[in-house]
Amino acid sequence: MRLKTKIASALLGLAALPAVAWAAVIGGTYYAPQYDYREFFAAADGRNFQVILYGNAFPGVDPGRVAQDLLPMMQAAKPRPALTFTYQDPPERPRPYYRLVLTFDPANDYGSNSVCAGVPPRFKPGRPGVFYVFAVYCRNDQVLSETTAWVGASGPTDPGIAELFRQLFQVIWSDSPALRPQVGGSDRR
């Protein structure tokens, strides 16, 4: 009986290896007090939603090819609104101007306020085999949410990146009721 248990445990461990190899890590997360998923849904549903990429996730690979390979993965992992991710600038800057900014391997002191304000990014050297991204959801010059995420990846079509986007989008656009802005007060006497 013990041998069967050990064999079953070993097989389960081996079966879990691909999942572990693709496991993305989501770093620290911030939500502004003004963050509201319902606002994101209303702004994105049935529309194009701009994604801006900074940096090169895979040095030695053409950044245009990386961008081309990442877009279908992002689209497949998109959150619930019927949105279409695009890299194209809108013909005229909308007000409010919502966008997702993905910065690959940003410098440690490059913060989300700089991202939304349009300050040119600074970078640190990337680590080979690691896809690292700093994601910031902006409305005009204001940060609404931010997080970091990383996963081991050999190139822009690595399946681990698709899993990273699924997890990342659930965090950057969380629909948790706990994050809804507290409008007004209650008068309990």
N, C-alpha and C positions, 0 to 999 in steps of 0.2 A: 504494500500500500504506500509506503514512504517513497519508493522509487517512482511510482506513478505520479505522486504529488510533485516530486522534484522535476520530473520530465514535463509535466503540465506547466509548472512555474517557468521553466526554461523556455518552453515554446511561447508562452505568453510574453515573456521578456523580449524574445526575438521579434515577435509580431509587433511589439510596441516601438521597436527601433526606428522604422521610417517616420512614425509620428513624432518621436523625440527629435529626429534630425530636422524636421520641418517646423518645430515649435518656435514660434516667434515670441519675443520678450517685449512687453510693453513697459516703458519706463514711467517716470513720474507724470502725473496728469494735472492740469489746471483748468478750471472753468471760471470764467468771469461771472460776477453776480448777475450780469445781464444775459448770460447764456440761456437760450430757450430752444429746445429741440423743435417746438412747434413753429418757431420763426424760421428755422432752417428748412423744415418741411415745406412751408408756404413759399419760401424763396426759391427752392430747388425743384419742386414737383412739376414735371412736364417741361423742364427747361434745360438749357445747357448750363453746366456748372464748371467754372474755370479752375484748373489746377495749374499752378506755377511750379516749375522745377528749377532748383538751384544746385549747382555742383554736379559732380559726375560720380554716380554710384559705383561704377566699374571702370577705374582708370585703365586705359588701353583699349576700351571699347568705345566706339563712336557714340557720343551722347545722344545724337539723333536716333540711332538705333535703339539705345536704351529706352528713350522716351516712347518710341514706337512700340516696343515690346511691353512696357509697363501699362500703357493705356488700356488694352483689353483685359489685363488682370484687375486693374482698378474697376473697370466697368462691371466685370463679373462679380466683384466683391461689394458693389455699391450698396449704400444703405437703402431703406425702404422707399423714399420718394422716387418717382419715375424720372430720374435725372439722367443726363448724358454728360459724362466728363469730357472736357475739351481743354486743349492747351491754348487755343486761340484767344487773343484779346477781344473783348466785346467791341463792336464798331464804335460805340460811344460809351464812356465809363458810366455805368449805372449808379444810381443813388437809391438805396445803399448798395455798396459794392462788396458782395460776398465772394470769397474765394478760399481755396485750400492751397497753402504754400508748403511744398515738400523740399526741405534742404538736406542734402546728403553730406554727411560728415562735417557739420558746422563747427566752427571754433567754439570752445567752451563758454566764451563770454558773449556769444551771439544769441540774444534773447528774442522772445516773441514780440515784444514791443517794437524792436528794430525791424523784424520781419514785416509786420503789418504797416509800419511807417514807410516801407520801401527802401530802407537802408541796405546798401549792397552787402551781401553776405561775405563773411570770412570763413575759411575752412581749416580743418586740421587734416593731417594725412589720414587717408582711409586705411583700414586693415584689410589685407587680402582675404577673400572668402567671407567677409562680413558685410551685409547690406544694412546700413545704419541710416535712419531718416528721422528728422525733426519735423513734425507735422503741426501746422498752425492754421486754425480756422479763423479768418478775419472778416470783419464787417467794417468797411471803410478803413480807418487807421486803428481800429480797436481790436484787440485780441478777444475772441469769444471762448476758444478752447485751444489747448496745446497738449502734446505728448511726444514722447520719443519711442521708437521701436527698432528692433534689430533682429536679424536672423542670419544664420549661416547660408550663404548662397554662392554658387559658382559662376552665375551669369544672370542677365536680365530675364531669362525665361525659367529660372529655377522655381519649382513648385512651392518652395518655402516662402517666396515673395507673395504669391497669391494668398497663402494662409496669413501672412503678415497683414496684408491689406484687409482681409475679412475681420481680423481682430482690431486693427487700427481704426477702421471706420466705425466700429461699434463703440469705441472709446471716444474718438474725437467728436462724434455726433451721438452722444448718449441720449436715450429717451427716458432715462430714469426720472420719475416724478420728484425725487429728492432734489433734482437740479433745476426745477422750475423756479423762476423768479418769484419772490414773495412780494406781490403787489398789494399795497395798502396794509392796513393793520386790522386786527380784530379788536373790537371794543367789548371786552368781557368784564363785566362788573359784578 
